[in-house]
Amino acid sequence: MSPALPDGDPAPEDGALPASAAVGAEDRRFGVYLHVPFCTVRCGYCDFNTYTSAELGGGASQVAYARTAVDEIRLAAQVLHDAGLPSRTVSTVFVGGGTPTVLPVADLGTMLGAVRDGWGLAEGAEVTTEANPDSVDARSLLALAEAGYTRVSFGMQSAVPHVLATLDRTHDPKRIPEVVRWARDAGLRVSLDLIYGTPGESVDDWRRSLDAALATGVDHVSAYALVVEPGTRMGAQVRRGELPMPDEDDQATKYELADSAFEAAGLHWYEVSNWARGPQDVSRHNLAYWRGDDWWGVGPGAHSHVGGARWWNVKHPRAYADRLAAGRSPAAGREVLDEDTRTMERVLLRVRLAEGLAVDELSTTARRRVAELVADGLVDPVAALGGAGARRLVLTLRGRLLADAVVRTLVA
C-alpha cells in the first residue's frame, strides 16, 4: 500500500496555476518527471505508487499508458503557457516508477517525444530512465539510446543473494556487470542504486556489494539506508517479529564504509546519498529538486512544483486515465507555499549538497547557531567561518550522518 496523498487545497479542474508561479521563472530550470506505475513484482520494502498486473486487475491498461501520459504532457504545456511562464526547453527528463522498462521501448520513446514536442529539449539535456537489471537486455538498451535516452539508473540494491531475497528483488546479482557493459556499449551513462541496512545484512555483505558495484567502473552510485515503511510487506514482517528493525548504528557504520570506498575509487559525494566521479556524472535531474527548480510530474501519484505552487495527481492509474479522458486535470490537490515555507524547504534541501548553503540565506536566528554546529563537528569550519559573503554551510561526514538534526537546528 503506497502512502496517502498529502492534505492540501482542491486543485482546479483545468490545472490552472496561480499568477505567482511565473515570478522569476526565467531564472529557474525546467525538468519533467514521468512516472510509470507498473512492476512485475512488488518488493516487500517498497511504498511507492506502483502496481502489479494482479493488483490492477482489469481496472487500468498498461498497454494504453503511454498515450494517457502524452495527454497529460499536452495539458501541462498548455497550462504553463496559459499561466504566463516563459518558453523554456526541458533541461532534464527522469522516468521513474515502478519499473519503467516493463513498458516497450517504443512507449518510453513516445513519452519522450511528447516532451520534445511540448517544450523542446535543451542542448545536452539529460534523459534518464530507471531499470531493473532483469528488465533490459543489450538490444533494449541500444533502442533506448536511439530513442533519445542518455542515462540509465539500475536498481542493484545488493550483490548478496540472501539480502536480495529479503528485499524481494528478483534479479541475479551476476547480471549487474552485464547490464552495465551493455548500457555503456549503447552510449548511456550508468548509475547504480544500493540499499544498506537490510535485516540480516552483515558488514561483510555490505562490503561485498560495494566491491561489486565499484568493480563495474560506474561513474555514479546512490546508496540509501533502508527505511521500513508502514503498510509494506516488510513493515508487517517487522511488526510480527519475523524481521528485526534496521539498526541506526549499523547503518551509520555502513554509510561510512560506503563513503570511504567510493572516495578511494574516485567517486565524490555531491549529495548526502549520492556520489559521482566528476561534475559531468552527477544526476542533474535530482540536483534540480535539491536546488528548487521547476518540474512537472506526469503520471498517477506524481508530484509537481512550479514557482512555489506544488500539486499531486490522483494515485490510481484508472482514476488518472479517466480524468484525462474527460479533459480534466489529474491533480488531486495542491498548495501554494508561503515565503517562510519556501525558505525552510530551501534549507532542508540545499544543506544536503556538497556545494552547501550560503550562510547569508539563513535567518538571523539560524546564523547564530552556525558556531554551535561547527563546535559539534557537523559542518565544515573553514567553509562556515570564512570571509563575509563567502561563508557556506557544508556538512562534514558526521554532519551527513546527522543531516536531519542539522536541519532541525537551523529551522527551529
C-alpha positions as CSV (number, residue, x, y, z in Angstrom):
1,M,0.0,0.0,0.0
2,S,1.6,3.2,-1.1
3,P,1.3,6.3,1.2
4,A,-1.7,8.5,1.2
5,L,-1.6,11.7,-0.7
6,P,-0.8,14.9,1.3
7,D,-3.5,17.2,2.5
8,G,-4.0,20.4,0.6
9,D,-6.4,22.6,-1.2
10,P,-8.6,21.4,-4.1
11,A,-6.8,21.6,-7.4
12,P,-8.6,23.5,-10.3
13,E,-10.3,21.2,-12.8
14,D,-8.3,22.7,-15.6
15,G,-5.0,22.6,-13.7
16,A,-4.6,26.4,-13.9
17,L,-1.7,27.8,-11.9
18,P,-1.6,30.9,-9.7
19,A,0.0,34.0,-11.2
20,S,2.8,33.8,-8.6
21,A,4.1,30.6,-10.4
22,A,5.5,32.7,-13.2
23,V,7.5,35.1,-11.0
24,G,11.2,34.5,-11.5
25,A,10.7,31.5,-13.8
26,E,13.3,32.8,-16.3
27,D,15.9,32.1,-13.6
28,R,14.8,28.5,-12.9
29,R,15.5,25.4,-15.0
30,F,12.6,23.2,-16.0
31,G,12.5,19.4,-15.8
32,V,9.9,16.7,-16.4
33,Y,9.4,13.6,-14.3
34,L,7.5,10.7,-16.0
35,H,6.1,8.1,-13.6
36,V,5.5,4.6,-14.8
37,P,3.4,2.9,-12.1
38,F,3.9,-0.7,-13.1
39,C,6.1,-3.5,-11.7
40,T,6.3,-7.2,-12.4
41,V,6.7,-8.0,-8.6
42,R,6.2,-5.6,-5.7
43,C,9.2,-5.6,-3.4
44,G,8.5,-6.0,0.2
45,Y,10.1,-2.7,1.3
46,C,8.5,-0.5,-1.4
47,D,5.8,2.0,-0.6
48,F,6.0,3.8,-4.0
49,N,2.8,4.3,-6.0
50,T,3.2,1.1,-8.1
51,Y,1.0,-1.8,-9.1
52,T,1.5,-5.3,-10.4
53,S,-0.9,-6.7,-13.0
54,A,-2.6,-8.7,-10.2
55,E,-3.2,-5.5,-8.2
56,L,-4.6,-3.6,-11.2
57,G,-6.8,-6.4,-12.4
58,G,-9.0,-5.1,-15.2
59,G,-9.1,-1.6,-13.8
60,A,-6.3,0.1,-15.9
61,S,-4.4,-0.6,-19.1
62,Q,-0.7,-0.8,-19.1
63,V,-0.9,-1.0,-22.9
64,A,-2.6,2.4,-23.2
65,Y,-0.5,4.1,-20.5
66,A,1.9,5.9,-22.8
67,R,-1.0,7.5,-24.7
68,T,-2.5,8.6,-21.4
69,A,0.8,10.2,-20.2
70,V,1.0,12.0,-23.5
71,D,-2.4,13.6,-22.8
72,E,-1.0,15.0,-19.5
73,I,2.1,16.3,-21.2
74,R,0.0,18.2,-23.7
75,L,-2.2,19.5,-20.9
76,A,1.0,20.6,-19.0
77,A,2.3,22.5,-22.0
78,Q,-1.0,24.4,-22.3
79,V,-1.3,25.1,-18.5
80,L,2.3,26.6,-18.3
81,H,1.6,28.7,-21.4
82,D,-1.7,30.0,-20.0
83,A,0.0,30.8,-16.7
84,G,2.3,33.2,-18.5
85,L,5.5,31.3,-17.9
86,P,8.3,32.0,-20.3
87,S,9.1,29.4,-23.0
88,R,11.7,27.1,-21.5
89,T,13.2,24.0,-23.0
90,V,13.4,20.9,-20.8
91,S,16.8,20.5,-19.1
92,T,16.3,17.1,-17.7
93,V,13.8,14.2,-18.0
94,F,13.6,11.4,-15.5
95,V,11.5,8.3,-16.0
96,G,10.9,6.5,-12.7
97,G,8.5,4.1,-11.1
98,G,7.7,1.3,-10.7
99,T,9.8,-0.2,-13.3
100,P,9.7,2.0,-16.5
101,T,11.4,-0.7,-18.6
102,V,8.4,-3.1,-18.2
103,L,6.9,-0.8,-20.9
104,P,8.1,-1.3,-24.5
105,V,10.9,1.0,-25.5
106,A,8.6,2.4,-28.2
107,D,6.3,3.6,-25.4
108,L,9.1,5.2,-23.5
109,G,10.2,6.9,-26.8
110,T,6.6,8.1,-27.3
111,M,6.5,9.8,-23.9
112,L,9.9,11.4,-24.5
113,G,8.8,12.5,-28.0
114,A,5.8,14.3,-26.4
115,V,8.1,16.1,-24.0
116,R,10.2,17.2,-27.0
117,D,7.1,18.3,-28.9
118,G,5.7,20.2,-26.0
119,W,8.7,22.2,-24.9
120,G,11.8,21.1,-26.8
121,L,14.9,19.5,-25.2
122,A,17.7,21.8,-24.2
123,E,21.1,21.1,-25.9
124,G,22.8,18.3,-23.9
125,A,19.6,17.5,-22.0
126,E,19.9,14.7,-19.5
127,V,17.3,11.9,-20.1
128,T,17.3,9.1,-17.5
129,T,15.2,6.0,-17.0
130,E,15.3,3.7,-14.1
131,A,15.5,0.0,-14.8
132,N,15.7,-3.3,-13.1
133,P,18.7,-5.4,-14.2
134,D,16.3,-8.2,-15.3
135,S,14.1,-5.9,-17.3
136,V,16.6,-5.0,-20.1
137,D,19.0,-6.6,-22.5
138,A,21.6,-5.3,-24.9
139,R,19.1,-4.7,-27.6
140,S,16.6,-2.8,-25.5
141,L,19.3,-0.5,-24.0
142,L,20.6,0.3,-27.5
143,A,17.0,1.1,-28.5
144,L,16.7,3.4,-25.5
145,A,19.7,5.3,-26.6
146,E,18.4,5.6,-30.1
147,A,15.1,6.9,-28.7
148,G,17.0,9.8,-27.1
149,Y,17.8,8.5,-23.6
150,T,21.2,9.4,-22.3
151,R,21.4,7.7,-18.9
152,V,20.1,4.6,-17.1
153,S,19.9,4.0,-13.3
154,F,19.9,0.4,-12.4
155,G,18.3,-0.9,-9.1
156,M,21.2,-3.1,-8.0
157,Q,20.4,-2.8,-4.2
158,S,22.8,-5.6,-3.2
159,A,25.2,-8.2,-4.6
160,V,24.3,-10.7,-2.0
161,P,21.6,-13.3,-2.8
162,H,20.1,-13.6,0.7
163,V,19.9,-9.8,1.0
164,L,18.2,-9.5,-2.3
165,A,15.8,-12.3,-1.2
166,T,14.9,-10.3,2.0
167,L,14.2,-7.3,-0.2
168,D,12.1,-9.4,-2.6
169,R,14.4,-8.4,-5.5
170,T,14.3,-10.9,-8.4
171,H,17.4,-10.3,-10.4
172,D,20.6,-12.4,-10.3
173,P,23.4,-10.2,-8.9
174,K,25.8,-11.7,-11.5
175,R,23.8,-9.8,-14.2
176,I,24.9,-6.4,-12.9
177,P,28.3,-6.3,-14.8
178,E,26.5,-7.4,-17.9
179,V,23.8,-4.7,-17.9
180,V,26.4,-2.0,-17.1
181,R,28.5,-3.1,-20.0
182,W,25.5,-3.3,-22.4
183,A,24.4,0.2,-21.3
184,R,27.9,1.7,-21.8
185,D,28.2,0.0,-25.2
186,A,24.9,1.7,-26.1
187,G,26.4,5.1,-25.2
188,L,24.4,5.5,-22.0
189,R,25.8,6.9,-18.7
190,V,25.1,4.5,-15.9
191,S,24.2,4.8,-12.2
192,L,23.7,2.0,-9.7
193,D,21.4,2.2,-6.7
194,L,22.3,0.4,-3.5
195,I,20.4,-0.1,-0.2
196,Y,22.2,-0.7,3.1
197,G,20.8,-1.9,6.5
198,T,18.6,-4.7,5.2
199,P,17.7,-7.1,8.1
200,G,20.3,-9.9,8.1
201,E,22.9,-7.9,6.1
202,S,26.3,-8.2,7.7
203,V,29.0,-5.6,7.3
204,D,30.9,-8.1,5.2
205,D,27.8,-8.5,3.0
206,W,27.8,-4.7,2.5
207,R,31.5,-4.6,1.7
208,R,30.8,-7.3,-0.9
209,S,28.1,-5.2,-2.5
210,L,30.3,-2.1,-2.5
211,D,33.1,-4.1,-4.2
212,A,30.8,-5.5,-6.8
213,A,29.4,-2.0,-7.7
214,L,32.8,-0.4,-8.0
215,A,34.1,-3.4,-10.0
216,T,31.8,-2.3,-12.8
217,G,33.6,1.0,-13.1
218,V,30.4,3.1,-13.0
219,D,30.6,6.8,-12.6
220,H,27.6,7.3,-10.3
221,V,26.3,5.5,-7.3
222,S,23.4,6.2,-5.0
223,A,23.3,4.5,-1.6
224,Y,20.2,4.7,0.7
225,A,19.6,3.5,4.2
226,L,16.7,1.1,4.3
227,V,13.5,2.6,5.8
228,V,10.8,0.2,6.9
229,E,7.6,1.9,5.9
230,P,4.2,1.1,7.5
231,G,1.8,-0.6,5.1
232,T,4.5,-2.6,3.3
233,R,5.0,-6.3,3.5
234,M,8.4,-5.7,5.2
235,G,6.6,-3.4,7.7
236,A,4.3,-6.3,8.6
237,Q,7.2,-8.7,8.9
238,V,8.9,-6.4,11.4
239,R,5.8,-5.8,13.3
240,R,5.2,-9.6,13.7
241,G,8.8,-10.1,14.8
242,E,9.8,-12.0,11.7
243,L,12.5,-9.5,10.8
244,P,14.4,-7.1,13.0
245,M,14.1,-3.3,12.6
246,P,17.2,-1.9,10.9
247,D,19.8,-0.7,13.4
248,E,20.8,3.0,13.2
249,D,24.4,2.4,14.4
250,D,24.8,-0.4,11.9
251,Q,23.5,1.9,9.1
252,A,25.9,4.6,10.2
253,T,28.8,2.2,10.0
254,K,27.8,1.1,6.5
255,Y,27.4,4.7,5.3
256,E,31.0,5.5,6.5
257,L,32.3,2.3,4.7
258,A,30.5,3.3,1.5
259,D,31.8,6.9,1.6
260,S,35.4,5.6,2.2
261,A,35.1,3.0,-0.6
262,F,33.6,5.5,-3.1
263,E,36.2,8.2,-2.3
264,A,39.0,5.7,-2.7
265,A,37.6,4.7,-6.1
266,G,37.4,8.4,-7.3
267,L,33.7,9.0,-6.7
268,H,33.0,12.0,-4.5
269,W,29.8,12.9,-2.6
270,Y,27.7,15.7,-4.0
271,E,24.6,15.0,-2.1
272,V,24.2,13.0,1.2
273,S,23.2,9.8,-0.6
274,N,24.9,10.3,-4.0
275,W,28.5,10.0,-5.3
276,A,29.8,10.8,-8.8
277,R,33.2,10.7,-10.5
278,G,33.0,14.2,-11.9
279,P,30.6,17.1,-12.5
280,Q,29.6,15.5,-15.8
281,D,28.4,12.4,-13.9
282,V,26.0,13.9,-11.3
283,S,22.3,13.4,-11.7
284,R,21.3,16.8,-13.0
285,H,17.6,16.0,-12.6
286,N,17.9,15.3,-8.9
287,L,20.1,18.4,-8.4
288,A,17.1,20.4,-9.8
289,Y,14.9,19.1,-7.0
290,W,17.5,19.9,-4.3
291,R,18.1,23.4,-5.8
292,G,14.4,24.2,-6.0
293,D,14.0,24.4,-9.8
294,D,10.6,23.8,-11.6
295,W,9.4,20.4,-12.7
296,W,6.2,18.8,-13.9
297,G,5.4,15.3,-12.7
298,V,3.5,13.2,-15.2
299,G,1.6,10.1,-14.1
300,P,-0.6,8.8,-11.2
301,G,0.6,10.0,-7.8
302,A,3.3,12.2,-9.4
303,H,4.1,15.5,-7.7
304,S,5.0,18.8,-9.4
305,H,6.5,22.1,-8.4
306,V,6.5,25.4,-10.3
307,G,7.3,28.6,-8.7
308,G,6.2,27.7,-5.2
309,A,3.0,26.0,-6.4
310,R,3.0,22.3,-5.6
311,W,0.4,19.7,-6.6
312,W,0.0,16.0,-6.8
313,N,-2.0,13.7,-9.1
314,V,-4.6,11.1,-8.2
315,K,-3.0,7.8,-7.3
316,H,-4.7,5.1,-9.2
317,P,-4.0,4.6,-12.9
318,R,-7.7,4.2,-13.7
319,A,-8.7,7.4,-12.0
320,Y,-5.8,9.1,-13.6
321,A,-6.7,7.9,-17.1
322,D,-10.4,8.7,-16.6
323,R,-9.7,12.3,-15.6
324,L,-7.6,12.9,-18.6
325,A,-10.0,11.2,-20.9
326,A,-12.7,13.6,-19.7
327,G,-10.4,16.6,-20.4
328,R,-9.8,17.3,-16.7
329,S,-6.5,17.8,-14.8
330,P,-5.4,14.7,-12.9
331,A,-4.3,16.8,-10.0
332,A,-5.9,15.7,-6.7
333,G,-4.8,18.7,-4.6
334,R,-2.3,21.4,-4.3
335,E,-0.6,24.0,-2.1
336,V,0.9,27.4,-2.7
337,L,3.9,27.8,-0.4
338,D,4.4,31.0,1.5
339,E,7.8,32.5,1.7
340,D,8.6,31.1,5.2
341,T,7.9,27.6,4.0
342,R,9.9,28.0,0.8
343,T,12.9,29.3,2.9
344,M,12.6,26.3,5.3
345,E,12.5,23.9,2.3
346,R,15.5,25.6,0.7
347,V,17.5,25.0,3.9
348,L,16.2,21.4,4.1
349,L,17.3,20.5,0.6
350,R,20.4,22.6,-0.1
351,V,22.1,21.7,3.1
352,R,22.3,18.1,1.8
353,L,24.5,19.2,-1.1
354,A,28.3,19.2,-1.1
355,E,28.2,22.7,-2.6
356,G,26.5,23.8,0.6
357,L,24.1,26.6,1.5
358,A,25.1,30.2,1.7
359,V,25.1,31.3,5.4
360,D,23.6,34.6,4.2
361,E,20.5,32.7,3.1
362,L,19.8,31.7,6.7
363,S,17.6,33.6,9.1
364,T,19.2,35.7,11.7
365,T,18.4,33.1,14.4
366,A,19.8,30.3,12.3
367,R,23.1,32.2,11.6
368,R,23.6,32.4,15.3
369,R,23.5,28.6,15.5
370,V,26.3,28.0,12.9
371,A,29.0,28.2,15.5
372,E,27.2,25.6,17.5
373,L,27.1,23.3,14.5
374,V,30.8,23.9,13.9
375,A,31.6,23.1,17.5
376,D,29.6,19.8,17.3
377,G,31.6,18.8,14.2
378,L,28.6,18.8,12.0
379,V,29.6,21.5,9.4
380,D,33.0,22.4,7.9
381,P,34.6,25.2,10.0
382,V,36.6,26.7,7.1
383,A,33.6,27.0,4.8
384,A,31.3,28.2,7.6
385,L,33.5,30.8,9.2
386,G,35.2,32.1,6.0
387,G,35.1,35.7,4.7
388,A,32.0,37.7,4.6
389,G,29.7,36.9,1.7
390,A,31.6,33.6,1.1
391,R,30.5,31.6,4.1
392,R,28.8,28.4,3.3
393,L,27.2,25.6,5.4
394,V,28.9,22.4,4.2
395,L,28.3,19.1,6.1
396,T,31.1,17.1,7.5
397,L,30.9,13.3,7.3
398,R,29.4,13.4,10.8
399,G,27.0,16.1,9.6
400,R,25.9,13.9,6.8
401,L,25.0,11.1,9.2
402,L,23.1,13.7,11.3
403,A,21.7,15.8,8.4
404,D,18.2,15.8,9.8
405,A,19.4,17.1,13.2
406,V,21.3,19.9,11.4
407,V,18.2,21.0,9.6
408,R,16.2,20.9,12.8
409,T,18.7,23.2,14.4
410,L,18.6,25.7,11.5
411,V,14.8,25.9,11.2
412,A,13.8,25.6,14.8
